[in-house]
Amino acid sequence: MRVAVLRHKILTGDYILVSHKFFARGLSVLALQASLVAVPAAQAQDNDLAARFGALESILDVSLSPDGQHLAFIGQGTKQKRQLFIVDTTEGAQPRLILSSDGGAAGSLSWCGWVTNARLACQTFARDNIAGDVLAATNIIAVDAAGGNLRVLSNRRSARSLYADFRGGSVIDWSSTDNGSLLMTRSYVPEVSTGTHLAKKAEGLGVDRVDSVDGTARRVEAANRDAIHYLSDGHGNVRIMATQGFTSSVGQFDPVIRYSFRPKDGGSWQYLSQRDIVTDEGFLPAAVDAATNRVYGFQKIDGRQAVVAMALDGSGTTTTIYKHPEVDVDDIVRVGRNGRIVGVSYATDQRTAVMTDPAIAKMTNALSRALGGKPVVIVDASADESRYIVRAESDTDPGAYYLYVPAAKELRPLLLSREQLATVKLSPVKAITYPAGDGTMVPGYLTLPPGRTDAKGLPAIVMPHGGPSARDEWGFDWLAQYFAQSGYAVLQPNYRGSSGYGDQWYQNNGFQSWRIAVGDVTDAGRWLVREGADPAKLSIVGWSYGGYAALQSGVLAPDLFKSIVAIAPVTDLAQLKDEAMRDGSARIEGKFIGTGPHVREGSPAQNVAAIRAPVLMFHGTLDQNVAIAQSRTMKRALEGAGKRVELVEYPDLAHSLEASEARTDMLRKIAAFLPH
């Protein structure tokens, strides 16, 4: 096979070489992807849009070995199967299957990273229904890059434990000071002491240095009963501890998280800050910068989140790193095994990265130009940063991974995020604004069918995002693109109640201020009609809070939408508060939802008499975000009122319905349900 090479001039006198096939001989990663496609070949025909768009991402996770010579990636197959592959970055190398997981109660691979060039650590995740409660457990495991010597690095659960703690911990530092070891959090549960003098007494979350080869561990931070997270400085030193109070008498967590720091030279923990997780007030530490002895984090300035650095010397001195006058600055960009801080990012109409590291800024800008202006994100790097894995995607490109070698100015394609869509021409996404009923201009994103420049005469869909503490961003969206390919105009509104635009836009969140939030959503539908969309074929489709907004729009504007699709929706706010009692989040949910008439008035299940459009709902039975009881309550209420409703339940699936077969089935059912 001849390898095509493109040359892109990106700097004066400099070029990047872009090879269109990564491996010239043997089994290529791209060829292997075709065998991992999560939809049976008989379904993956050119005209089967549901199968193409319903298929999960082909690649879940990609990482680069410390020497930059090996690649690890997790491929997603049929049902919930996930497989870990290792491949050398040399020409002709063949990927080797190392691990395979089947999902559900048997567990799934979440991510993998390199401990050394010969050893990896991975997180596994399992979920099951135990006596009516959906419970989840994680573990950190380690395995040789050649396969074998599989070990569980998390603390093992004991039959003598006084209670269940399914937290498997997390890796907080990959910069091994001991060869083959990791700095990771591990949970400890005290044991029954009857009949033994060897019962464990430690309780809570601590930090251990764990040898990934033999599984031995030594204590770094003693277990703390209230600890929920720790941060290291990227050089093996634990500097930040987060604690959250728990009132045992009522079995509920405190909505305020408190942060402590340990001085650079050691010593006892000292108070740093606190953060209300409902209001986002206070300083949220995110990344320690060892060089300046500061922790970078997020704090409101003028009602919007900004990136702030706080000194770790007890003075509480803060320095504003970056703030934006219109939107929240919501991400800190880090690179390398030490988690070096190189920039920040935020989203206006499109996401923008502001690099504080000149070399990284120059590199990412050059790569973006070489790839046609697509945004570029650094995924991983070798220990000496001589090689990088980067990802590029756009509204019309679901994304691809590349290996970049700066010294050679070489950029090689590695993996496609969604191999199933490689030959599909996707629709551009346009940032728009539309007027709400009170004149406020609401931002959103409009996606039209391929080749269309307006919505005139088209069936249309309003698609509110979930959250509500979230926002939509410009880029690839598999659900919006599916509807556009099916002939619909799709509008995704960032209604008031969305996060990302500061306190004034957030209001009191989308539940307490549901009339404003859902009012903006219904006004999105009215705008589509004014733009020429067919009012007889106007529908609304939403997931999670978006599903709630879809149902509640049928209460607020009964004649606007001709069909309602709600995926994993909240339907009854009082019931949501009751459900929170079972998982210890009642104080948090209670503060978030609030009290008053809006609890009943803002619950679709309590107001079904107003709904006139037919309703189609989907829900996974192992949903921990929104209990399936919410959809079942709505179904009973609608049926009791004589309304047309259907609920499709997917056994053993969680909130995001992560199974290609389920998503494909859902898209087909939605296509048959919507007016078109």
C-alpha positions as CSV (number, residue, x, y, z in Angstrom):
1,M,0.0,0.0,0.0
2,R,1.4,3.4,-0.9
3,V,1.4,5.9,2.0
4,A,0.0,9.2,0.9
5,V,1.9,12.2,2.4
6,L,0.6,15.8,2.6
7,R,2.9,18.7,3.5
8,H,1.4,21.7,5.3
9,K,3.6,24.8,5.7
10,I,2.8,25.9,9.3
11,L,5.8,28.0,10.1
12,T,8.3,29.8,8.0
13,G,10.5,27.1,6.5
14,D,8.9,24.3,8.6
15,Y,6.6,21.5,7.6
16,I,4.4,18.8,9.2
17,L,4.3,15.4,7.5
18,V,0.8,13.9,7.7
19,S,0.7,10.2,6.9
20,H,-2.8,9.0,6.0
21,K,-2.1,5.5,7.2
22,F,-0.3,5.1,10.5
23,F,0.9,1.5,9.9
24,A,2.1,0.7,6.4
25,R,2.4,-3.1,6.9
26,G,0.5,-5.7,8.8
27,L,-2.7,-5.1,10.8
28,S,-3.2,-1.3,11.2
29,V,-5.0,0.3,14.1
30,L,-7.4,1.8,11.6
31,A,-8.1,-1.7,10.2
32,L,-8.5,-3.1,13.7
33,Q,-11.1,-0.4,14.4
34,A,-13.3,-1.8,11.6
35,S,-13.4,-5.1,13.5
36,L,-14.5,-3.3,16.7
37,V,-17.4,-1.5,15.2
38,A,-20.2,-1.8,17.7
39,V,-23.0,-2.4,15.1
40,P,-23.5,-5.7,13.3
41,A,-22.3,-5.5,9.6
42,A,-25.8,-6.3,8.3
43,Q,-27.1,-3.2,10.0
44,A,-24.3,-0.8,9.0
45,Q,-25.7,-0.1,5.5
46,D,-25.3,3.4,4.0
47,N,-29.0,4.2,4.5
48,D,-29.1,3.0,8.1
49,L,-28.6,6.2,9.9
50,A,-29.8,4.9,13.3
51,A,-27.1,2.2,13.3
52,R,-24.3,4.6,12.2
53,F,-25.2,7.4,14.7
54,G,-26.4,5.1,17.5
55,A,-23.0,3.3,17.6
56,L,-20.8,4.3,20.5
57,E,-17.5,5.9,19.9
58,S,-15.1,3.3,18.5
59,I,-12.3,4.5,20.8
60,L,-12.9,5.3,24.5
61,D,-9.4,6.1,25.8
62,V,-5.9,6.6,24.4
63,S,-2.6,6.9,26.2
64,L,1.1,7.0,25.4
65,S,3.9,5.2,27.2
66,P,6.6,7.2,29.0
67,D,9.1,6.5,26.3
68,G,6.6,7.4,23.6
69,Q,7.1,4.0,21.9
70,H,3.8,2.3,22.8
71,L,0.2,3.2,22.5
72,A,-2.7,1.8,24.7
73,F,-6.3,2.3,23.6
74,I,-9.7,1.0,24.7
75,G,-12.0,-0.1,21.9
76,Q,-15.7,-0.4,22.3
77,G,-17.4,-3.5,20.7
78,T,-20.8,-5.0,20.7
79,K,-23.2,-4.6,23.6
80,Q,-21.0,-3.3,26.5
81,K,-17.7,-5.0,25.6
82,R,-14.6,-3.0,26.0
83,Q,-11.1,-4.2,25.0
84,L,-7.6,-2.9,25.9
85,F,-5.1,-3.0,23.0
86,I,-1.4,-2.3,23.1
87,V,0.6,-1.4,19.9
88,D,4.1,-0.2,19.2
89,T,4.4,3.1,17.3
90,T,6.7,1.6,14.7
91,E,5.7,0.8,11.2
92,G,4.0,-2.5,10.7
93,A,3.3,-3.1,14.4
94,Q,0.3,-5.2,15.2
95,P,-2.1,-4.3,18.1
96,R,-2.2,-6.9,20.8
97,L,-5.4,-7.6,22.9
98,I,-4.5,-7.4,26.6
99,L,-7.8,-7.2,28.5
100,S,-11.5,-7.5,27.7
101,S,-14.5,-6.6,29.8
102,D,-18.2,-7.3,29.2
103,G,-19.8,-4.4,31.2
104,G,-22.8,-4.4,33.6
105,A,-22.3,-6.3,36.9
106,A,-19.2,-8.0,35.4
107,G,-17.5,-4.6,35.1
108,S,-16.1,-2.4,32.3
109,L,-12.8,-0.7,31.6
110,S,-13.1,3.1,32.1
111,W,-9.5,4.2,31.3
112,C,-5.9,3.0,31.3
113,G,-2.6,4.8,31.8
114,W,1.1,3.9,31.7
115,V,2.9,3.3,35.0
116,T,6.1,2.4,33.2
117,N,6.9,1.3,29.7
118,A,6.0,-2.3,30.7
119,R,3.1,-1.8,33.1
120,L,-0.3,-0.1,33.0
121,A,-3.0,0.8,35.5
122,C,-6.6,0.9,34.6
123,Q,-9.9,1.7,36.3
124,T,-12.8,-0.7,36.1
125,F,-16.4,0.2,36.9
126,A,-19.3,-2.1,37.8
127,R,-23.0,-1.3,38.5
128,D,-25.8,-3.6,39.8
129,N,-29.2,-3.5,41.4
130,I,-28.9,-4.7,45.0
131,A,-32.2,-5.1,46.8
132,G,-33.7,-2.2,44.8
133,D,-30.8,0.1,45.1
134,V,-28.5,0.8,42.1
135,L,-24.9,0.5,43.4
136,A,-21.6,1.1,41.7
137,A,-18.1,0.0,42.5
138,T,-14.7,1.0,41.0
139,N,-11.3,-0.7,41.2
140,I,-7.8,0.2,40.1
141,I,-6.0,-2.7,38.5
142,A,-2.6,-3.2,36.9
143,V,-1.5,-5.4,34.1
144,D,1.7,-5.9,32.1
145,A,1.8,-4.3,28.6
146,A,2.7,-7.8,27.3
147,G,-0.3,-9.2,29.1
148,G,-0.4,-11.1,32.4
149,N,0.3,-10.3,36.1
150,L,-3.1,-8.8,36.6
151,R,-3.4,-7.3,40.1
152,V,-6.0,-5.3,42.0
153,L,-4.4,-2.2,43.5
154,S,-7.5,-1.0,45.3
155,N,-8.0,-2.1,48.9
156,R,-9.9,-5.4,48.8
157,R,-13.3,-5.5,50.5
158,S,-13.5,-7.8,53.5
159,A,-16.3,-10.0,54.8
160,R,-15.6,-8.6,58.2
161,S,-16.1,-4.9,57.1
162,L,-18.6,-3.0,59.2
163,Y,-20.1,-1.5,56.1
164,A,-19.7,-1.3,52.4
165,D,-17.4,1.2,50.7
166,F,-17.2,0.6,47.0
167,R,-14.7,3.4,46.2
168,G,-11.8,1.9,44.5
169,G,-9.8,5.0,44.7
170,S,-8.0,7.0,42.0
171,V,-4.5,7.7,40.7
172,I,-3.4,11.2,41.8
173,D,0.2,11.1,40.7
174,W,1.8,9.2,37.8
175,S,5.3,10.5,38.4
176,S,6.7,7.4,40.1
177,T,9.5,8.2,42.4
178,D,9.7,4.5,43.0
179,N,10.0,2.4,39.9
180,G,6.6,0.9,38.9
181,S,4.6,2.6,41.7
182,L,1.7,4.9,41.8
183,L,0.4,7.5,44.3
184,M,-3.3,6.7,44.7
185,T,-6.2,7.2,47.0
186,R,-7.6,4.0,48.7
187,S,-10.6,3.6,50.9
188,Y,-10.4,1.9,54.3
189,V,-13.3,0.3,56.3
190,P,-13.0,-0.8,59.9
191,E,-13.6,-4.5,60.6
192,V,-15.5,-6.4,63.2
193,S,-13.0,-7.2,66.0
194,T,-14.9,-10.0,67.6
195,G,-12.8,-13.1,67.7
196,T,-9.6,-11.5,66.4
197,H,-6.9,-9.1,67.3
198,L,-6.1,-8.4,63.6
199,A,-9.2,-6.4,62.7
200,K,-8.4,-3.3,60.7
201,K,-9.3,0.0,62.4
202,A,-8.5,2.6,59.7
203,E,-11.5,4.4,58.3
204,G,-12.0,6.7,55.3
205,L,-10.0,7.7,52.3
206,G,-6.2,7.8,52.5
207,V,-3.2,8.0,50.1
208,D,-0.8,5.1,49.6
209,R,2.1,4.5,47.3
210,V,1.3,1.2,45.7
211,D,3.7,-1.0,43.8
212,S,1.9,-1.9,40.6
213,V,3.9,-5.1,40.1
214,D,3.5,-6.9,43.4
215,G,0.6,-4.9,44.9
216,T,2.4,-3.9,48.1
217,A,1.7,-0.5,49.5
218,R,3.0,1.9,52.0
219,R,1.0,4.6,53.7
220,V,1.5,8.2,52.6
221,E,-1.6,9.9,54.2
222,A,-3.5,8.2,56.9
223,A,-7.2,7.5,56.2
224,N,-9.5,10.3,57.0
225,R,-13.2,9.5,57.5
226,D,-14.4,12.7,55.8
227,A,-11.9,12.9,53.0
228,I,-13.3,12.6,49.5
229,H,-10.3,13.6,47.3
230,Y,-6.6,14.6,47.4
231,L,-4.3,16.5,45.0
232,S,-0.6,16.0,44.6
233,D,2.0,18.4,43.2
234,G,2.9,16.1,40.3
235,H,6.2,15.2,42.0
236,G,4.9,12.7,44.6
237,N,3.9,15.1,47.3
238,V,0.3,15.3,48.6
239,R,-0.6,18.9,49.0
240,I,-4.4,19.3,49.1
241,M,-7.1,17.3,50.9
242,A,-10.9,17.8,50.4
243,T,-13.3,16.8,53.1
244,Q,-17.1,16.6,53.2
245,G,-19.0,16.3,56.4
246,F,-21.6,13.6,57.0
247,T,-24.3,13.9,59.6
248,S,-24.7,10.3,60.7
249,S,-27.9,10.9,62.7
250,V,-29.7,11.7,59.5
251,G,-27.3,10.0,57.1
252,Q,-26.8,13.0,54.8
253,F,-23.7,14.8,53.3
254,D,-22.9,18.4,53.8
255,P,-23.3,20.6,50.7
256,V,-20.0,22.4,51.6
257,I,-16.7,20.9,50.8
258,R,-13.7,22.1,52.8
259,Y,-10.1,22.1,51.5
260,S,-6.9,21.9,53.5
261,F,-3.3,22.2,52.4
262,R,0.0,20.8,53.6
263,P,3.0,23.2,53.6
264,K,5.8,22.6,51.1
265,D,8.2,21.5,53.8
266,G,5.6,19.2,55.4
267,G,3.7,19.5,58.7
268,S,0.1,19.3,59.6
269,W,-2.9,20.1,57.4
270,Q,-4.0,23.8,57.4
271,Y,-7.3,25.3,56.3
272,L,-7.3,26.6,52.7
273,S,-10.8,27.3,51.5
274,Q,-14.3,25.9,51.2
275,R,-16.8,25.5,48.3
276,D,-20.6,25.2,48.3
277,I,-21.3,22.6,45.6
278,V,-24.8,24.0,45.1
279,T,-24.0,27.7,44.6
280,D,-20.4,27.3,43.5
281,E,-19.4,29.9,46.0
282,G,-15.8,29.7,47.3
283,F,-12.5,28.6,45.9
284,L,-12.2,25.2,44.2
285,P,-8.6,23.9,44.1
286,A,-7.9,21.9,40.9
287,A,-4.1,21.7,40.2
288,V,-1.0,22.3,42.2
289,D,1.9,24.2,40.6
290,A,5.0,23.0,42.5
291,A,7.3,25.5,40.9
292,T,5.5,28.5,42.4
293,N,4.0,26.7,45.5
294,R,0.5,27.7,44.5
295,V,-2.7,25.8,43.7
296,Y,-4.7,26.8,40.7
297,G,-8.5,26.6,40.9
298,F,-11.8,28.3,40.2
299,Q,-13.5,31.1,42.0
300,K,-16.2,33.6,41.0
301,I,-15.1,37.1,40.0
302,D,-18.0,39.5,39.1
303,G,-20.4,36.6,39.1
304,R,-18.4,34.4,36.7
305,Q,-16.0,31.6,37.3
306,A,-12.3,32.6,36.8
307,V,-9.1,30.7,37.2
308,V,-7.3,31.9,40.3
309,A,-4.0,30.8,41.9
310,M,-3.8,30.7,45.7
311,A,-0.5,30.6,47.6
312,L,0.1,27.5,49.7
313,D,1.9,29.3,52.4
314,G,-1.0,30.1,54.7
315,S,-1.4,33.7,53.6
316,G,-4.4,33.0,51.4
317,T,-3.0,35.3,48.8
318,T,-4.7,34.9,45.4
319,T,-3.7,35.9,41.9
320,T,-6.2,36.0,39.0
321,I,-4.8,33.9,36.2
322,Y,-7.6,34.5,33.7
323,K,-11.1,35.8,33.7
324,H,-13.6,36.5,30.8
325,P,-16.1,39.3,30.7
326,E,-18.9,37.1,29.2
327,V,-18.5,33.5,30.2
328,D,-17.1,31.2,32.9
329,V,-13.5,30.0,32.5
330,D,-14.0,26.4,33.3
331,D,-10.9,24.3,32.5
332,I,-7.2,24.2,33.3
333,V,-5.1,22.7,30.6
334,R,-2.3,20.3,31.8
335,V,0.3,18.3,30.0
336,G,2.7,15.5,30.8
337,R,3.1,13.0,33.6
338,N,3.6,15.7,36.1
339,G,0.4,17.5,35.1
340,R,2.2,20.7,34.1
341,I,-0.1,23.6,33.9
342,V,0.0,25.2,30.4
343,G,-3.2,27.1,29.9
344,V,-6.9,27.6,30.5
345,S,-10.0,27.3,28.4
346,Y,-13.5,28.6,28.1
347,A,-16.4,28.5,25.7
348,T,-18.2,31.5,24.0
349,D,-19.7,30.5,20.7
350,Q,-16.8,28.1,20.4
351,R,-14.3,26.7,22.9
352,T,-11.1,28.7,23.1
353,A,-7.8,27.6,24.8
354,V,-5.5,30.3,26.1
355,M,-2.0,28.8,26.5
356,T,0.2,30.3,29.1
357,D,3.1,28.1,27.9
358,P,4.5,29.7,24.7
359,A,5.9,26.5,23.3
360,I,2.6,24.6,23.7
361,A,0.7,27.6,22.3
362,K,3.0,27.6,19.2
363,M,2.6,23.9,18.8
364,T,-1.2,23.6,19.1
365,N,-1.7,26.6,16.9
366,A,0.5,25.1,14.2
367,L,-1.2,21.7,14.5
368,S,-4.6,23.4,14.2
369,R,-3.6,25.1,11.0
370,A,-2.2,21.9,9.6
371,L,-5.5,20.2,10.3
372,G,-7.7,22.8,8.6
373,G,-8.4,25.0,11.6
374,K,-9.9,22.3,13.7
375,P,-9.4,22.7,17.5
376,V,-6.6,20.5,18.8
377,V,-6.4,19.1,22.3
378,I,-3.3,17.4,23.8
379,V,-4.4,14.0,25.1
380,D,-1.1,12.6,26.4
381,A,2.7,13.0,26.1
382,S,5.8,11.0,26.6
383,A,7.8,11.7,29.8
384,D,10.2,14.0,28.0
385,E,7.5,15.5,25.8
386,S,9.3,14.5,22.6
387,R,6.0,12.8,21.4
388,Y,2.4,13.8,21.9
389,I,-1.0,12.3,21.3
390,V,-3.4,15.0,20.1
391,R,-7.1,14.9,19.2
392,A,-8.7,17.1,16.6
393,E,-12.4,17.4,15.9
394,S,-15.0,19.9,14.8
395,D,-18.7,20.2,14.2
396,T,-18.4,18.1,11.0
397,D,-15.7,15.8,12.3
398,P,-16.4,13.4,15.2
399,G,-12.7,13.4,16.0
400,A,-9.4,11.6,15.3
401,Y,-6.3,10.9,17.3
402,Y,-2.8,11.7,16.0
403,L,0.8,11.0,17.1
404,Y,2.9,14.2,16.8
405,V,6.7,14.1,16.9
406,P,7.9,17.8,17.1
407,A,11.6,17.1,16.2
408,A,10.5,15.5,12.9
409,K,7.6,17.8,12.3
410,E,5.6,14.6,11.8
411,L,1.9,14.1,12.4
412,R,0.5,10.6,12.0
413,P,-3.2,9.6,12.1
414,L,-3.8,6.9,14.7
415,L,-7.5,6.3,15.4
416,L,-10.9,7.6,14.4
417,S,-13.3,8.4,17.2
418,R,-16.3,7.2,15.3
419,E,-15.2,4.9,12.5
420,Q,-18.9,4.3,11.6
421,L,-19.2,7.9,10.4
422,A,-16.0,8.1,8.4
423,T,-17.9,8.4,5.1
424,V,-20.8,10.5,6.3
425,K,-20.9,14.1,5.3
426,L,-22.0,15.9,8.5
427,S,-23.8,19.2,8.8
428,P,-22.1,22.5,9.9
429,V,-23.3,23.8,13.3
430,K,-24.1,27.5,13.4
431,A,-24.1,29.6,16.6
432,I,-27.3,31.8,16.7
433,T,-29.3,33.9,19.1
434,Y,-33.1,34.2,19.4
435,P,-35.3,36.4,21.5
436,A,-37.1,35.1,24.6
437,G,-40.5,36.3,25.5
438,D,-39.1,39.1,27.6
439,G,-36.7,40.2,24.9
440,T,-33.6,38.5,26.3
441,M,-31.4,37.2,23.5
442,V,-30.7,33.5,24.1
443,P,-27.7,31.8,22.5
444,G,-28.0,28.4,20.9
445,Y,-26.7,26.2,18.1
446,L,-28.6,25.4,14.8
447,T,-27.9,22.3,12.8
448,L,-29.6,21.9,9.4
449,P,-29.8,18.9,7.0
450,P,-26.9,18.6,4.6
451,G,-27.1,21.2,1.9
452,R,-29.7,23.3,3.6
453,T,-29.1,27.0,4.5
454,D,-32.5,27.7,6.2
455,A,-35.3,25.9,8.0
456,K,-38.1,26.8,5.6
457,G,-40.6,24.0,5.3
458,L,-38.6,21.6,7.4
459,P,-39.7,19.4,10.3
460,A,-37.8,20.8,13.4
461,I,-36.6,19.7,16.8
462,V,-35.8,21.7,19.9
463,M,-33.1,19.8,21.9
464,P,-32.5,21.3,25.3
465,H,-29.3,20.0,27.1
466,G,-29.1,18.1,30.4
467,G,-27.8,19.4,33.6
468,P,-29.3,21.9,34.2
469,S,-25.9,23.0,35.5
470,A,-24.3,22.5,32.0
471,R,-24.4,24.1,28.6
472,D,-24.2,23.1,25.0
473,E,-21.0,23.8,23.0
474,W,-20.2,24.1,19.3
475,G,-18.9,20.8,18.0
476,F,-19.9,17.3,17.0
477,D,-23.1,16.0,18.7
478,W,-24.2,12.6,17.6
479,L,-27.9,13.1,18.4
480,A,-28.2,16.5,16.7
481,Q,-26.3,15.2,13.7
482,Y,-28.6,12.2,13.4
483,F,-31.7,14.3,13.3
484,A,-30.1,16.7,10.8
485,Q,-29.2,13.7,8.6
486,S,-32.8,12.6,8.9
487,G,-34.1,15.9,7.5
488,Y,-34.8,18.0,10.7
489,A,-33.7,21.4,11.6
490,V,-32.3,21.1,15.2
491,L,-31.9,23.9,17.7
492,Q,-30.0,23.5,20.9
493,P,-30.7,26.4,23.2
494,N,-28.5,27.5,26.1
495,Y,-31.5,28.6,28.1
496,R,-31.3,30.7,31.2
497,G,-30.5,28.2,34.0
498,S,-27.6,26.9,32.0
499,S,-24.1,27.2,33.5
500,G,-21.2,28.8,31.7
501,Y,-22.5,32.3,31.4
502,G,-22.3,33.4,35.0
503,D,-24.7,33.9,37.9
504,Q,-27.1,36.3,36.2
505,W,-27.8,33.8,33.4
506,Y,-27.8,30.8,35.8
507,Q,-30.7,32.3,37.7
508,N,-31.6,30.0,40.6
509,N,-30.9,26.9,38.4
510,G,-33.3,25.3,36.0
511,F,-35.6,23.8,38.7
512,Q,-36.2,26.7,41.0
513,S,-36.4,29.0,38.0
514,W,-38.1,26.5,35.7
515,R,-40.5,29.1,34.3
516,I,-37.7,31.1,32.8
517,A,-35.6,28.1,31.7
518,V,-38.5,26.2,30.1
519,G,-39.9,29.5,28.8
520,D,-36.6,30.0,26.9
521,V,-36.9,26.4,25.6
522,T,-40.4,27.0,24.2
523,D,-39.3,30.3,22.7
524,A,-36.7,28.4,20.8
525,G,-39.6,26.4,19.2
526,R,-41.4,29.6,18.3
527,W,-38.2,31.0,16.7
528,L,-37.9,28.0,14.5
529,V,-41.5,28.5,13.3
530,R,-40.8,32.1,12.6
531,E,-37.7,31.0,10.6
532,G,-40.0,28.9,8.4
533,A,-40.0,25.5,10.1
534,D,-43.3,23.5,9.7
535,P,-45.3,24.2,12.8
536,A,-47.2,21.0,12.3
537,K,-44.0,19.0,12.5
538,L,-42.3,20.7,15.5
539,S,-41.0,18.4,18.2
540,I,-38.9,18.5,21.3
541,V,-36.3,15.9,22.4
542,G,-34.3,16.1,25.6
543,W,-32.1,13.9,27.8
544,S,-31.9,14.1,31.7
545,Y,-32.8,17.7,32.6
546,G,-33.4,18.2,28.9
547,G,-36.0,15.4,29.2
548,Y,-37.6,17.3,32.1
549,A,-37.7,20.5,30.0
550,A,-39.3,18.6,27.1
551,L,-42.0,17.3,29.4
552,Q,-42.5,20.5,31.2
553,S,-42.7,22.4,27.9
554,G,-45.9,20.3,27.3
555,V,-47.3,21.8,30.5
556,L,-46.2,25.4,29.8
557,A,-47.0,25.5,26.0
558,P,-49.4,22.6,25.3
559,D,-50.1,23.4,21.7
560,L,-46.5,24.2,20.6
561,F,-44.8,20.8,20.3
562,K,-46.5,18.1,18.4
563,S,-44.5,15.3,20.0
564,I,-42.3,15.0,23.1
565,V,-39.4,12.7,23.6
566,A,-37.8,12.5,27.1
567,I,-34.7,10.3,27.7
568,A,-33.9,9.6,31.4
569,P,-36.0,12.6,32.6
570,V,-36.7,14.0,36.0
571,T,-40.5,14.2,36.2
572,D,-41.4,14.9,39.9
573,L,-39.3,17.2,42.0
574,A,-40.8,16.2,45.3
575,Q,-40.0,12.5,44.5
576,L,-36.5,13.6,43.5
577,K,-36.0,15.0,46.9
578,D,-37.3,11.9,48.6
579,E,-35.1,9.7,46.5
580,A,-32.1,11.7,47.6
581,M,-32.7,10.6,51.2
582,R,-31.6,7.1,50.2
583,D,-28.2,8.0,48.8
584,G,-27.3,10.7,51.4
585,S,-27.7,13.7,49.1
586,A,-31.0,15.0,50.6
587,R,-29.4,18.2,52.0
588,I,-27.7,18.9,48.7
589,E,-30.8,18.1,46.5
590,G,-33.0,19.9,49.0
591,K,-31.0,23.1,48.7
592,F,-30.7,22.8,44.9
593,I,-34.4,22.2,44.3
594,G,-35.7,24.4,47.1
595,T,-39.2,24.6,48.6
596,G,-42.4,26.3,47.7
597,P,-45.1,26.1,45.0
598,H,-42.6,25.6,42.2
599,V,-41.9,22.1,43.4
600,R,-45.4,21.0,42.4
601,E,-46.0,23.5,39.6
602,G,-42.6,22.6,38.1
603,S,-43.2,18.8,38.1
604,P,-44.5,17.4,34.8
605,A,-45.9,14.3,36.6
606,Q,-48.1,16.6,38.7
607,N,-49.4,18.5,35.8
608,V,-50.2,15.9,33.1
609,A,-53.7,17.3,32.5
610,A,-52.1,20.1,30.6
611,I,-50.1,17.9,28.2
612,R,-51.6,17.3,24.8
613,A,-48.8,16.0,22.7
614,P,-47.9,12.2,22.7
615,V,-45.0,11.3,24.9
616,L,-42.2,8.8,24.2
617,M,-39.7,8.1,27.0
618,F,-36.6,6.0,27.4
619,H,-34.7,5.0,30.5
620,G,-32.0,2.5,31.7
621,T,-32.8,0.4,34.7
622,L,-29.4,1.0,36.3
623,D,-29.6,4.8,36.1
624,Q,-27.9,6.3,39.1
625,N,-28.3,9.9,38.0
626,V,-32.0,9.9,37.5
627,A,-33.9,6.9,39.0
628,I,-36.0,5.0,36.5
629,A,-38.9,5.5,39.0
630,Q,-39.1,9.0,37.7
631,S,-40.1,7.8,34.2
632,R,-42.4,5.2,35.6
633,T,-44.2,7.8,37.7
634,M,-44.7,9.9,34.6
635,K,-46.0,7.0,32.6
636,R,-48.6,6.1,35.3
637,A,-49.7,9.7,35.6
638,L,-50.1,10.1,31.8
639,E,-51.9,6.8,31.5
640,G,-54.2,7.8,34.4
641,A,-55.1,11.0,32.6
642,G,-55.8,9.1,29.3
643,K,-52.8,10.5,27.5
644,R,-50.8,8.8,24.8
645,V,-47.5,7.6,26.3
646,E,-44.9,4.9,25.8
647,L,-41.9,4.1,28.1
648,V,-39.0,2.0,26.7
649,E,-36.8,0.5,29.4
650,Y,-33.3,-0.8,28.7
651,P,-32.2,-3.4,31.3
652,D,-28.8,-3.1,32.9
653,L,-28.0,0.3,31.3
654,A,-27.2,3.5,33.1
655,H,-28.0,7.2,32.5
656,S,-26.1,7.5,29.2
657,L,-27.4,4.3,27.7
658,E,-23.9,3.2,26.7
659,A,-24.7,0.3,24.4
660,S,-24.8,0.7,20.6
661,E,-27.7,-1.7,20.3
662,A,-29.8,0.3,22.7
663,R,-29.0,3.7,21.2
664,T,-29.7,2.3,17.7
665,D,-33.1,0.9,18.8
666,M,-33.9,4.2,20.5
667,L,-33.1,6.3,17.4
668,R,-35.3,4.0,15.3
669,K,-38.2,4.3,17.7
670,I,-37.8,8.1,17.8
671,A,-37.7,8.3,14.0
672,A,-41.0,6.4,13.8
673,F,-42.6,8.5,16.5
674,L,-41.7,12.1,15.4
675,P,-43.7,13.8,12.7
676,H,-41.7,14.1,9.5
